[in-house]
Amino acid sequence: MRNFSKFTINDQQNQFMSYPFCVILYYNFSRIANPQEWVDGHRELCRRLGLKGRVYISEEGINGTLAGTPDRIEAYKQDLRSREGFGETEFKEDPCVVVPFARLSVKLRPEIVTLRVDEKLDPNTEGGTRLRPGEWRRVMESGEEYVMIDVRNNYESRIGHFEGALKPDVENFYDFPKWLDGAGIDQDKKVLMYCTGGIRCEKFSVLMKKKGYRDVNQLHGGILNYAREEGGRHFRGKCFVFDDRLVVPVNPKDEDPISHCEITGQPCDMYINCANMECNRLFICSEEGARQMEGCCSEECRQNPRKRPFDPEKAYAPFRKWYHYFDDSFKKRPDAR
């Protein structure tokens, strides 16, 4: 297994300092007048603090996930909260034994989470009702009728989801508007929605209300916040995250995989990228399956000469860009995209 944190999200905050590193996930829809200046300044700040991860900045705000030592992470949080409009930024935190990012990336984006709709969406004034984790659990246990929507991509919900949730078969967040148009959900019915950390629900709840849905509710802080405050009750499986960990536990009382290895068929909830650099498909794979196929998703990929080296003792070690394994001839090959 990957040598990442076995620490469950549900553990107490005061145990964080016993781990050498910390991962934070955060966003804030607060207007930024000069986003390019923020990008340049933010990149310099993160480099100075030795942080790695991804930060997206646009006129609508900031969306990031960063990792570093606890003291450097705390310095970053204080800096961001000191800026006008960002004093109430909430951070989801998880301790870890290694930094689960290879590098730092700070980018200017049209949207901090991409939905690609023509109309303006303002989560600060138009969004759904934000339910704290305890409120969310009480609604689930109340016997009240509702429709629950997993506002994540299909490969995320495949390994973990709330009981009874609709799991749209979409590969990108910007596919959700089209899915909603054909979902046939009664606009008078109570809607519950959730995602990893809350940001996708911020926009999707606005869109649903604009389309006429009357009772729209979103899980405040997402799955990660719910795991910490409510112990992950009523959540099956694990949570996909967009860093080298890929998967983190949610409910410490129910960590059994709900998905299966695509090679062996055995219960499994770990993802790897196909070792064939020309495929690179993300798929669920057990250690046994990875050894059988040398980290590839198919026999065709296993026979491909442009395959990354595979170490069976490190089946879940994260793969990197092509230049970590090949020289410039790989990029210049005739069939390169």
Backbone torsions as a table, in degrees:
resi	resn	phi	psi	omega
1	MET	NA	158.1	176.6
2	ARG	-57.0	144.4	178.5
3	ASN	-88.3	57.4	176.6
4	PHE	-111.1	-177.8	-172.5
5	SER	-61.7	131.0	169.8
6	LYS	-89.8	1.2	-177.4
7	PHE	-69.4	122.6	179.9
8	THR	-77.9	151.7	-179.4
9	ILE	-61.2	-22.3	-176.1
10	ASN	-77.0	-10.3	-177.6
11	ASP	-65.8	161.4	-173.5
12	GLN	-77.0	148.6	-177.9
13	GLN	-57.8	-35.9	-175.2
14	ASN	-71.4	-5.1	176.0
15	GLN	-90.2	-8.5	-175.9
16	PHE	-57.7	-41.5	-171.6
17	MET	-67.4	-13.1	177.5
18	SER	-80.0	-7.4	177.0
19	TYR	-103.8	146.2	-174.7
20	PRO	-72.8	-22.7	-176.0
21	PHE	-135.3	163.9	-178.8
22	CYS	-140.9	140.2	175.6
23	VAL	-109.6	134.3	175.2
24	ILE	-120.6	146.6	176.3
25	LEU	-128.4	131.2	-173.6
26	TYR	-160.2	163.6	172.5
27	TYR	-160.2	161.9	174.5
28	ASN	-157.5	119.9	175.9
29	PHE	-86.0	79.5	177.1
30	SER	-129.6	129.6	-171.5
31	ARG	-59.9	137.7	177.7
32	ILE	-119.5	117.0	-175.3
33	ALA	-72.0	-34.9	-177.8
34	ASN	-126.2	74.7	-174.4
35	PRO	-61.2	-34.1	179.6
36	GLN	-65.5	-37.4	176.0
37	GLU	-63.7	-38.6	177.1
38	TRP	-63.2	-42.0	179.8
39	VAL	-60.0	-49.6	-178.3
40	ASP	-63.0	-45.3	-179.1
41	GLY	-68.7	-37.5	-179.6
42	HIS	-67.7	-40.6	178.7
43	ARG	-60.6	-43.7	179.1
44	GLU	-65.1	-42.4	178.9
45	LEU	-60.1	-48.4	-177.7
46	CYS	-65.4	-39.1	176.8
47	ARG	-63.4	-42.6	-179.2
48	ARG	-63.7	-34.1	179.7
49	LEU	-86.5	-4.4	179.1
50	GLY	71.9	29.5	-178.6
51	LEU	-90.9	150.7	174.4
52	LYS	-126.4	155.5	-179.8
53	GLY	142.3	-157.7	-176.9
54	ARG	-129.6	135.8	175.9
55	VAL	-134.3	127.5	175.9
56	TYR	-112.5	133.6	-177.5
57	ILE	-129.7	137.5	175.8
58	SER	-148.2	-178.1	177.3
59	GLU	-62.3	-23.9	-177.1
60	GLU	-86.4	-7.6	177.2
61	GLY	143.9	-149.2	-174.8
62	ILE	-137.3	146.5	178.8
63	ASN	-143.8	120.3	-175.1
64	GLY	-148.7	161.4	168.1
65	THR	-142.8	123.4	-173.3
66	LEU	-135.0	157.4	177.5
67	ALA	-139.5	148.2	178.3
68	GLY	178.5	-170.8	177.9
69	THR	-68.8	151.8	-176.7
70	PRO	-55.0	-38.1	-179.1
71	ASP	-69.7	-37.0	178.5
72	ARG	-71.7	-37.0	175.9
73	ILE	-63.3	-41.8	178.8
74	GLU	-63.0	-39.2	177.8
75	ALA	-63.6	-39.1	178.1
76	TYR	-64.7	-45.8	-179.3
77	LYS	-59.4	-43.0	179.8
78	GLN	-64.5	-39.5	179.4
79	ASP	-63.2	-47.9	-177.8
80	LEU	-64.3	-42.4	-179.1
81	ARG	-70.0	-15.3	178.5
82	SER	-80.4	-10.0	-176.4
83	ARG	-88.0	144.5	-177.5
84	GLU	-58.4	128.0	179.2
85	GLY	90.8	-8.2	-174.6
86	PHE	-120.2	12.5	-177.9
87	GLY	-65.5	-23.8	-178.0
88	GLU	-102.2	16.1	-179.9
89	THR	-58.1	130.2	178.5
90	GLU	-99.4	141.5	-179.1
91	PHE	-120.9	131.7	168.5
92	LYS	-93.9	129.1	-173.0
93	GLU	-123.7	145.0	179.2
94	ASP	-145.2	125.5	178.2
95	PRO	-76.5	155.8	178.8
96	CYS	-154.2	163.5	-176.4
97	VAL	-93.4	-18.0	173.4
98	VAL	-138.0	159.5	176.5
99	VAL	-75.8	119.5	-175.1
100	PRO	-86.9	33.1	175.3
101	PHE	-136.5	145.8	179.9
102	ALA	-85.1	-26.2	-174.5
103	ARG	-157.9	-178.8	175.7
104	LEU	-106.0	135.4	175.8
105	SER	-136.1	118.9	176.5
106	VAL	-122.2	116.7	-171.2
107	LYS	-130.0	149.2	171.3
108	LEU	-85.6	128.8	-178.5
109	ARG	-130.8	152.4	174.0
110	PRO	-63.0	-35.8	177.9
111	GLU	-134.7	148.0	177.6
112	ILE	-80.4	-17.8	167.0
113	VAL	-143.6	126.3	-163.0
114	THR	-90.3	111.4	177.1
115	LEU	-110.1	-25.2	174.8
116	ARG	58.4	53.3	172.0
117	VAL	-113.4	153.4	-174.8
118	ASP	-72.9	-34.9	-176.5
119	GLU	-80.4	151.6	179.0
120	LYS	-75.8	134.9	179.1
121	LEU	-119.1	123.9	-179.1
122	ASP	-117.6	98.3	-178.6
123	PRO	-62.0	-22.0	-177.8
124	ASN	-72.8	-25.2	-175.9
125	THR	-124.1	-15.5	-170.9
126	GLU	-122.0	-1.1	-172.1
127	GLY	-75.6	-179.2	179.5
128	GLY	-77.9	179.6	176.9
129	THR	-74.9	127.3	-179.8
130	ARG	-87.2	118.7	178.9
131	LEU	-98.7	124.6	172.7
132	ARG	-65.2	157.3	-177.8
133	PRO	-50.6	-41.1	178.8
134	GLY	-64.9	-38.8	178.0
135	GLU	-66.2	-41.7	178.1
136	TRP	-58.5	-48.4	-179.8
137	ARG	-61.9	-41.0	-179.3
138	ARG	-63.7	-38.2	176.8
139	VAL	-64.4	-42.4	180.0
140	MET	-62.1	-33.3	-175.7
141	GLU	-94.2	-0.8	-172.9
142	SER	-80.3	-18.8	-174.3
143	GLY	85.9	-2.3	178.6
144	GLU	-67.2	146.8	177.4
145	GLU	-78.9	137.7	177.9
146	TYR	-160.3	165.0	171.0
147	VAL	-113.4	125.2	179.2
148	MET	-107.4	132.0	-177.9
149	ILE	-118.5	127.8	172.8
150	ASP	-85.9	107.4	-174.2
151	VAL	-92.2	54.5	177.5
152	ARG	-133.6	170.5	179.7
153	ASN	-72.7	160.0	-174.3
154	ASN	-60.9	-34.8	-179.8
155	TYR	-71.6	-18.6	175.6
156	GLU	-78.8	-50.3	-177.9
157	SER	-69.6	-19.6	-178.6
158	ARG	-61.5	-32.4	-175.9
159	ILE	-101.7	-5.9	179.7
160	GLY	-175.6	141.9	-178.9
161	HIS	-168.3	164.0	174.2
162	PHE	-73.9	149.8	178.2
163	GLU	-58.5	132.2	174.2
164	GLY	79.9	5.2	-176.7
165	ALA	-77.2	145.0	167.0
166	LEU	-73.6	134.3	-177.9
167	LYS	-121.1	88.4	-176.7
168	PRO	-56.9	137.2	-180.0
169	ASP	-86.4	69.8	-179.9
170	VAL	-124.5	152.2	-176.9
171	GLU	-101.4	-13.7	-178.1
172	ASN	-141.4	151.3	179.6
173	PHE	-60.6	-36.7	-178.4
174	TYR	-70.5	-3.3	174.0
175	ASP	-85.2	-10.6	-174.9
176	PHE	-66.1	-38.5	178.4
177	PRO	-57.1	-41.9	178.4
178	LYS	-66.4	-41.0	178.1
179	TRP	-60.4	-43.4	-178.1
180	LEU	-61.6	-39.7	-178.7
181	ASP	-61.2	-28.4	-178.8
182	GLY	-107.2	7.2	-173.5
183	ALA	-78.8	-23.8	178.2
184	GLY	68.7	31.7	180.0
185	ILE	-81.3	129.8	178.3
186	ASP	-61.2	123.6	-177.1
187	GLN	-69.4	-14.9	177.9
188	ASP	-90.8	-6.5	-176.5
189	LYS	-84.3	149.0	177.8
190	LYS	-67.6	130.2	-179.6
191	VAL	-112.9	130.1	169.9
192	LEU	-113.3	137.0	176.8
193	MET	-137.6	152.1	179.4
194	TYR	-149.0	158.8	173.3
195	CYS	-147.0	-165.8	-173.7
196	THR	-65.9	-56.4	-176.2
197	GLY	-122.0	-4.4	175.4
198	GLY	113.1	-19.1	-170.6
199	ILE	-69.3	-37.7	-178.8
200	ARG	-68.1	-35.1	177.0
201	CYS	-66.2	-30.4	179.0
202	GLU	-56.1	-43.1	-179.2
203	LYS	-85.0	-41.2	-175.5
204	PHE	-67.5	-32.1	177.6
205	SER	-66.0	-37.4	177.0
206	VAL	-63.5	-45.1	-179.7
207	LEU	-60.5	-44.1	-179.5
208	MET	-62.5	-41.5	179.4
209	LYS	-65.8	-38.1	178.0
210	LYS	-65.4	-26.9	179.7
211	LYS	-87.6	1.8	173.3
212	GLY	106.7	1.0	176.8
213	TYR	-74.3	130.5	-167.0
214	ARG	-93.9	-34.4	-174.1
215	ASP	-119.6	81.7	-174.7
216	VAL	-106.9	127.0	-176.8
217	ASN	-131.2	143.1	-177.9
218	GLN	-130.2	146.3	179.8
219	LEU	-76.8	111.7	-177.3
220	HIS	-67.7	124.1	-179.4
221	GLY	83.8	-4.0	174.3
222	GLY	69.5	-166.9	-178.3
223	ILE	-59.1	-40.9	-175.9
224	LEU	-62.9	-41.9	178.7
225	ASN	-70.0	-39.3	178.3
226	TYR	-62.7	-40.2	179.7
227	ALA	-60.5	-42.1	-177.9
228	ARG	-70.8	-40.8	-173.5
229	GLU	-88.4	-29.7	-175.2
230	GLU	-120.7	8.5	177.3
231	GLY	68.0	15.2	175.7
232	GLY	73.3	17.6	-179.6
233	ARG	-58.7	138.3	-179.0
234	HIS	74.6	9.0	174.6
235	PHE	-106.2	130.5	179.9
236	ARG	-107.8	134.9	177.7
237	GLY	88.6	-152.8	-176.9
238	LYS	-126.2	176.5	-175.0
239	CYS	-111.2	128.6	175.6
240	PHE	-75.4	136.1	175.8
241	VAL	-129.7	152.0	-173.6
242	PHE	-93.6	60.0	171.2
243	ASP	-150.0	-172.4	-173.4
244	ASP	-64.4	-18.0	177.0
245	ARG	-69.2	-37.4	-178.8
246	LEU	65.1	-41.3	-176.1
247	VAL	-135.8	134.0	174.4
248	VAL	-130.4	149.8	178.9
249	PRO	-71.7	153.9	-179.5
250	VAL	-122.2	-53.9	-178.3
251	ASN	-108.9	104.7	-176.6
252	PRO	-63.8	-15.1	178.8
253	LYS	-93.0	-4.4	-179.3
254	ASP	-148.7	81.0	-178.8
255	GLU	-106.8	10.0	179.2
256	ASP	-66.8	136.4	178.6
257	PRO	-61.4	141.4	174.7
258	ILE	-106.3	-1.9	179.5
259	SER	-116.3	176.7	-174.3
260	HIS	-135.1	149.2	176.6
261	CYS	-60.4	132.8	-178.8
262	GLU	-75.1	-11.8	179.5
263	ILE	-97.0	-51.3	-173.9
264	THR	-100.5	-20.4	-177.5
265	GLY	83.2	-0.7	-179.1
266	GLN	-79.3	154.3	179.9
267	PRO	-54.6	133.8	-175.3
268	CYS	-166.7	145.2	175.6
269	ASP	-134.9	23.7	178.2
270	MET	-101.4	137.0	178.2
271	TYR	-103.4	148.4	166.4
272	ILE	-137.8	161.1	172.0
273	ASN	-93.0	137.4	179.3
274	CYS	-53.4	135.0	-176.9
275	ALA	-70.7	-14.5	173.6
276	ASN	-73.3	112.1	-175.4
277	MET	-60.2	-23.6	-179.2
278	GLU	-87.0	-4.5	176.4
279	CYS	-110.2	-65.9	175.7
280	ASN	61.0	20.9	-176.7
281	ARG	-66.5	136.7	175.4
282	LEU	-81.4	122.3	-178.8
283	PHE	-146.0	156.6	-180.0
284	ILE	-78.5	127.0	-173.7
285	CYS	-149.9	131.7	175.2
286	SER	-80.0	166.1	176.8
287	GLU	-61.4	-39.6	178.4
288	GLU	-62.6	-44.7	178.3
289	GLY	-62.6	-39.4	178.6
290	ALA	-63.1	-40.0	178.7
291	ARG	-67.5	-41.4	-179.1
292	GLN	-60.7	-42.1	-174.0
293	MET	-104.8	11.0	179.1
294	GLU	53.7	40.0	176.8
295	GLY	81.4	9.7	-176.8
296	CYS	-105.0	159.3	-177.1
297	CYS	-91.0	-10.9	-179.3
298	SER	-155.9	164.8	177.7
299	GLU	-65.1	-36.6	177.6
300	GLU	-59.3	-43.7	178.5
301	CYS	-68.3	-35.3	-179.3
302	ARG	-64.0	-29.1	-179.2
303	GLN	-87.7	-5.4	-177.0
304	ASN	-70.7	131.9	-178.7
305	PRO	-68.2	-18.7	-179.0
306	ARG	-96.9	53.6	-178.4
307	LYS	-104.0	137.8	176.7
308	ARG	-65.0	153.1	173.0
309	PRO	-62.6	141.0	-179.0
310	PHE	-119.6	127.2	177.4
311	ASP	-109.0	110.0	-176.9
312	PRO	-61.6	-20.2	177.5
313	GLU	-80.1	-12.5	179.9
314	LYS	-131.2	54.3	-174.3
315	ALA	-58.8	-32.4	-176.8
316	TYR	-103.8	15.0	175.6
317	ALA	-64.2	134.8	-177.4
318	PRO	-65.2	139.5	175.7
319	PHE	-84.6	154.0	-178.4
320	ARG	-118.9	-174.2	-178.9
321	LYS	-65.2	163.1	-174.6
322	TRP	-55.4	-34.2	-173.6
323	TYR	-72.0	-6.8	173.4
324	HIS	-79.2	-14.7	-174.1
325	TYR	-124.3	-23.6	-174.5
326	PHE	-132.2	162.9	176.5
327	ASP	-88.8	-172.9	-174.8
328	ASP	-62.8	-17.8	-179.4
329	SER	-63.2	-27.1	178.4
330	PHE	-64.1	-44.8	-179.4
331	LYS	-70.0	-30.4	-176.0
332	LYS	-91.8	3.4	-178.1
333	ARG	-59.0	149.2	-175.6
334	PRO	-58.7	-32.0	-176.1
335	ASP	-96.6	14.3	178.7
336	ALA	-65.7	141.8	-179.8
337	ARG	-82.2	NA	NA
